[in-house]
Amino acid sequence: MKFHNMLLVVASALILASCSTSKQISYFQDLQSEIEELTLADSTEIRIQPKDKISIVVNSQDFRLTNLFNLPIVSQQIGQESTSSGTSRGLSGYTVDTHGNIDFPVIGLVHVQGMTREEVAAHIKKELQSHDLVKDPVVTVEFMNLAVSVMGEVSSPGRYNIDRDNFTILDALSQAGDLTIYGKREKVLVLRNEDGKQRVYDVNLCSANQLYTSPVYYLQQNDVIYVEPNNTRARQSTINGNTVRSTSFWISLASLLTSIAVLIVK
């Protein structure tokens, strides 16, 4: 009878061990209903920094004139490099120098550091019109090399491009294939360079209120997202993964006790 009670205790411990982290798996656990409204963090548009690369395309009714302001398209065709003018994903871009400037055709140096895409487009359009270069320009600015890094317990760690403003941490994690079952959802770290200093923010994916109000809900270029491993993954990093806190330890113990019980019965 005593041995039977011991087996019940071991079985209960195993069940508790398997369920102890279930509450740390689900996202947005504090959402109460489908119509619940949440306050979002202030939207922060991407502002251009030195070393960023952007494309600037000028269009108007006079295509021959606007081609003067558009960098050539560079494409690779059967081992040959060809160039042409126009708009395409292969369009060359402007790399912002260390002083925050780009060298724009005809206009010359244009300071773009700290500007949004819309502000750069408006500034280029104003310069073209004020110098009587193009009467009716339509200026489009797109990001080219802006990206964030996703590391740790995700399905596909890597560097992912920012293709629009208001790019969120959920967008980045989705592109990385979501967290693995071993990732800490209640403590995702976001590393951001601010004024020459590295700041670290904690993000709790289990709480919708904390997530959507986080200052890093909207990502900036060069942000680093790191998903810490949970205790289960940490235990697996031991030599054989078999510690007193591991499920495998209790399974081994239960197997041993069962074998002893069989021998006693015989």
VEXDREN-2710 file (C-alpha; in Angstrom, 1 decimal):
% VEXDREN-2710
k/r/px/py/pz
1/MET/0.0/0.0/0.0
2/LYS/2.8/2.4/0.8
3/PHE/4.4/1.7/-2.5
4/HIS/1.1/2.3/-4.3
5/ASN/0.9/5.7/-2.6
6/MET/4.4/6.5/-3.6
7/LEU/3.5/5.8/-7.3
8/LEU/0.5/8.1/-7.0
9/VAL/2.8/10.9/-5.7
10/VAL/5.2/10.4/-8.5
11/ALA/2.4/10.4/-11.1
12/SER/1.0/13.6/-9.6
13/ALA/4.4/15.2/-9.8
14/LEU/4.7/14.3/-13.4
15/ILE/1.3/15.8/-14.2
16/LEU/2.1/19.0/-12.4
17/ALA/5.5/19.3/-14.2
18/SER/3.8/18.9/-17.6
19/CYS/1.2/21.5/-16.8
20/SER/3.3/24.0/-14.8
21/THR/4.3/26.1/-17.9
22/SER/1.0/25.8/-19.8
23/LYS/0.0/29.3/-18.7
24/GLN/3.1/30.7/-20.2
25/ILE/2.4/29.5/-23.7
26/SER/-0.7/31.4/-24.8
27/TYR/-0.4/35.0/-26.1
28/PHE/-2.8/37.9/-25.1
29/GLN/-4.1/36.1/-22.0
30/ASP/-5.7/39.2/-20.6
31/LEU/-8.1/39.7/-23.5
32/GLN/-11.6/39.3/-22.1
33/SER/-13.9/39.5/-25.1
34/GLU/-13.9/40.0/-28.9
35/ILE/-15.0/43.6/-28.6
36/GLU/-12.4/44.7/-26.0
37/GLU/-10.6/47.8/-27.0
38/LEU/-6.9/48.3/-26.4
39/THR/-4.8/51.4/-26.4
40/LEU/-1.9/51.2/-28.8
41/ALA/1.5/52.7/-28.3
42/ASP/2.1/56.0/-30.2
43/SER/2.8/55.3/-33.8
44/THR/6.4/56.0/-34.6
45/GLU/7.4/56.4/-38.3
46/ILE/10.8/55.2/-39.3
47/ARG/13.3/58.1/-39.4
48/ILE/16.3/57.9/-41.7
49/GLN/19.7/57.4/-40.2
50/PRO/23.3/57.4/-41.6
51/LYS/24.1/54.2/-43.5
52/ASP/20.5/53.7/-44.4
53/LYS/19.8/53.1/-48.1
54/ILE/16.7/54.5/-49.8
55/SER/15.3/54.6/-53.3
56/ILE/13.9/57.9/-54.6
57/VAL/11.9/57.8/-57.8
58/VAL/10.7/61.0/-59.6
59/ASN/7.8/60.8/-62.1
60/SER/6.1/63.4/-64.2
61/GLN/4.4/63.8/-67.6
62/ASP/7.8/64.3/-69.2
63/PHE/9.5/61.0/-68.8
64/ARG/12.7/62.1/-70.5
65/LEU/13.1/64.9/-68.0
66/THR/12.4/62.8/-64.9
67/ASN/14.9/60.2/-66.0
68/LEU/17.6/62.7/-65.2
69/PHE/16.7/62.4/-61.5
70/ASN/16.3/58.6/-61.4
71/LEU/19.3/56.3/-60.8
72/PRO/19.6/53.5/-63.4
73/ILE/18.2/50.0/-62.8
74/VAL/20.9/47.4/-62.5
75/SER/19.8/43.8/-63.4
76/GLN/21.7/40.6/-64.0
77/GLN/20.9/38.7/-67.1
78/ILE/22.7/35.4/-68.0
79/GLY/26.0/36.5/-66.7
80/GLN/25.7/40.0/-68.1
81/GLU/25.1/43.3/-66.3
82/SER/22.7/45.6/-68.1
83/THR/21.4/49.1/-67.1
84/SER/18.3/51.0/-68.0
85/SER/16.2/53.9/-66.6
86/GLY/12.8/53.6/-65.0
87/THR/11.4/52.2/-61.9
88/SER/11.8/48.6/-60.6
89/ARG/12.9/46.6/-57.6
90/GLY/16.3/46.6/-59.2
91/LEU/16.6/50.4/-58.9
92/SER/19.8/51.7/-57.4
93/GLY/19.5/53.5/-54.1
94/TYR/21.1/56.4/-52.2
95/THR/23.2/55.5/-49.1
96/VAL/23.0/58.2/-46.4
97/ASP/26.5/59.3/-45.5
98/THR/27.8/59.8/-42.0
99/HIS/26.7/63.4/-42.0
100/GLY/23.1/62.4/-42.9
101/ASN/23.3/63.6/-46.6
102/ILE/22.6/62.0/-50.0
103/ASP/23.9/63.3/-53.3
104/PHE/20.9/63.8/-55.5
105/PRO/21.2/64.4/-59.2
106/VAL/21.3/68.1/-60.3
107/ILE/20.1/69.3/-56.8
108/GLY/23.3/68.1/-55.0
109/LEU/23.6/67.4/-51.3
110/VAL/20.3/66.9/-49.5
111/HIS/20.2/66.4/-45.7
112/VAL/17.7/63.6/-45.0
113/GLN/18.8/62.4/-41.5
114/GLY/15.9/62.4/-39.1
115/MET/13.3/62.6/-41.9
116/THR/10.5/60.2/-42.6
117/ARG/9.9/58.9/-46.1
118/GLU/7.1/61.4/-46.6
119/GLU/9.2/64.3/-45.5
120/VAL/12.0/63.3/-47.8
121/ALA/9.6/63.0/-50.7
122/ALA/8.1/66.4/-49.9
123/HIS/11.5/68.0/-49.6
124/ILE/12.7/66.7/-53.0
125/LYS/9.5/67.7/-54.7
126/LYS/9.9/71.3/-53.3
127/GLU/13.5/71.5/-54.5
128/LEU/12.6/70.3/-58.0
129/GLN/9.8/72.9/-58.2
130/SER/11.6/75.8/-56.7
131/HIS/14.5/75.4/-59.2
132/ASP/12.1/75.0/-62.1
133/LEU/13.5/71.6/-62.8
134/VAL/10.1/69.7/-62.9
135/LYS/6.7/71.3/-62.8
136/ASP/4.6/68.4/-61.7
137/PRO/6.9/65.9/-60.0
138/VAL/5.6/62.9/-58.1
139/VAL/8.3/61.7/-55.7
140/THR/8.2/58.2/-54.2
141/VAL/10.6/57.2/-51.4
142/GLU/11.1/53.5/-50.3
143/PHE/13.3/51.8/-47.8
144/MET/16.0/49.4/-49.2
145/ASN/18.3/48.0/-46.5
146/LEU/16.4/48.7/-43.3
147/ALA/16.0/45.5/-41.2
148/VAL/15.7/44.1/-37.7
149/SER/17.4/41.0/-36.3
150/VAL/15.5/38.2/-34.6
151/MET/17.5/35.7/-32.5
152/GLY/16.9/33.0/-29.9
153/GLU/14.0/30.6/-29.6
154/VAL/12.2/31.3/-32.9
155/SER/11.7/28.9/-35.8
156/SER/13.8/30.9/-38.3
157/PRO/16.3/33.3/-36.7
158/GLY/17.7/35.9/-39.0
159/ARG/17.6/39.5/-40.3
160/TYR/14.3/40.6/-41.7
161/ASN/13.6/43.7/-43.9
162/ILE/11.4/46.6/-42.8
163/ASP/9.3/47.2/-45.9
164/ARG/7.0/49.8/-44.4
165/ASP/6.3/52.2/-41.6
166/ASN/4.7/51.0/-38.4
167/PHE/6.5/47.6/-38.6
168/THR/5.7/45.9/-35.3
169/ILE/7.4/43.2/-33.1
170/LEU/4.5/40.9/-34.1
171/ASP/5.4/41.4/-37.8
172/ALA/9.0/40.5/-37.1
173/LEU/8.2/37.4/-35.0
174/SER/5.7/36.3/-37.7
175/GLN/8.4/36.5/-40.4
176/ALA/10.7/34.5/-38.1
177/GLY/8.1/31.7/-38.0
178/ASP/6.9/32.5/-34.4
179/LEU/8.4/31.4/-31.2
180/THR/9.2/27.8/-30.6
181/ILE/7.6/26.0/-27.7
182/TYR/10.8/26.6/-25.7
183/GLY/10.7/30.4/-26.0
184/LYS/9.8/32.7/-23.0
185/ARG/6.7/34.5/-24.2
186/GLU/6.6/36.6/-21.0
187/LYS/10.0/38.0/-21.5
188/VAL/11.1/38.9/-25.0
189/LEU/14.0/41.3/-25.1
190/VAL/14.3/44.2/-27.6
191/LEU/17.7/45.9/-27.9
192/ARG/17.7/49.4/-29.4
193/ASN/20.5/51.9/-30.0
194/GLU/19.3/55.3/-28.7
195/ASP/21.6/58.3/-28.8
196/GLY/24.7/56.1/-28.9
197/LYS/23.5/54.0/-26.0
198/GLN/22.2/50.4/-26.0
199/ARG/18.8/50.1/-24.3
200/VAL/17.1/46.9/-23.4
201/TYR/13.3/46.6/-23.3
202/ASP/11.2/43.7/-21.9
203/VAL/8.1/42.7/-23.9
204/ASN/5.5/40.4/-22.4
205/LEU/3.6/38.6/-25.2
206/CYS/1.3/37.0/-22.7
207/SER/-0.3/40.4/-21.9
208/ALA/-1.9/42.3/-24.7
209/ASN/-2.1/45.4/-22.6
210/GLN/1.6/45.4/-21.9
211/LEU/2.5/44.4/-25.5
212/TYR/0.5/47.1/-27.3
213/THR/1.6/49.9/-25.0
214/SER/5.3/49.0/-25.1
215/PRO/7.6/51.7/-26.5
216/VAL/9.1/49.0/-28.8
217/TYR/5.8/47.6/-30.1
218/TYR/6.7/49.6/-33.3
219/LEU/10.2/48.6/-34.3
220/GLN/13.0/50.8/-35.6
221/GLN/15.8/49.8/-38.1
222/ASN/18.6/47.8/-36.5
223/ASP/16.5/46.7/-33.5
224/VAL/17.5/43.2/-32.2
225/ILE/14.8/40.9/-30.8
226/TYR/16.0/38.1/-28.5
227/VAL/13.7/35.3/-27.3
228/GLU/15.1/33.7/-24.2
229/PRO/14.9/29.9/-23.7
230/ASN/12.6/28.7/-21.0
231/ASN/13.6/26.4/-18.2
232/THR/12.8/23.3/-20.2
233/ARG/15.3/24.3/-22.9
234/ALA/17.8/25.4/-20.3
235/ARG/17.7/21.9/-18.7
236/GLN/18.3/20.3/-22.1
237/SER/21.6/22.2/-22.3
238/THR/23.0/20.1/-19.4
239/ILE/25.3/17.1/-20.3
240/ASN/22.4/14.6/-20.4
241/GLY/19.5/16.9/-19.6
242/ASN/18.5/14.7/-16.7
243/THR/18.3/16.8/-13.5
244/VAL/16.1/16.7/-10.5
245/ARG/13.9/19.4/-12.1
246/SER/13.6/17.7/-15.4
247/THR/10.6/15.6/-16.6
248/SER/13.1/12.9/-17.8
249/PHE/14.4/12.6/-14.2
250/TRP/10.9/11.8/-12.8
251/ILE/10.2/9.4/-15.6
252/SER/13.4/7.6/-14.9
253/LEU/12.5/7.5/-11.2
254/ALA/9.0/6.2/-11.9
255/SER/10.4/3.5/-14.1
256/LEU/12.9/2.5/-11.4
257/LEU/10.2/2.4/-8.7
258/THR/8.0/0.3/-11.0
259/SER/10.8/-2.2/-11.6
260/ILE/11.4/-2.5/-7.9
261/ALA/7.6/-3.0/-7.3
262/VAL/7.6/-5.9/-9.9
263/LEU/10.5/-7.5/-8.1
264/ILE/8.9/-7.2/-4.7
265/VAL/5.6/-8.7/-6.0
266/LYS/7.6/-11.7/-7.4
END
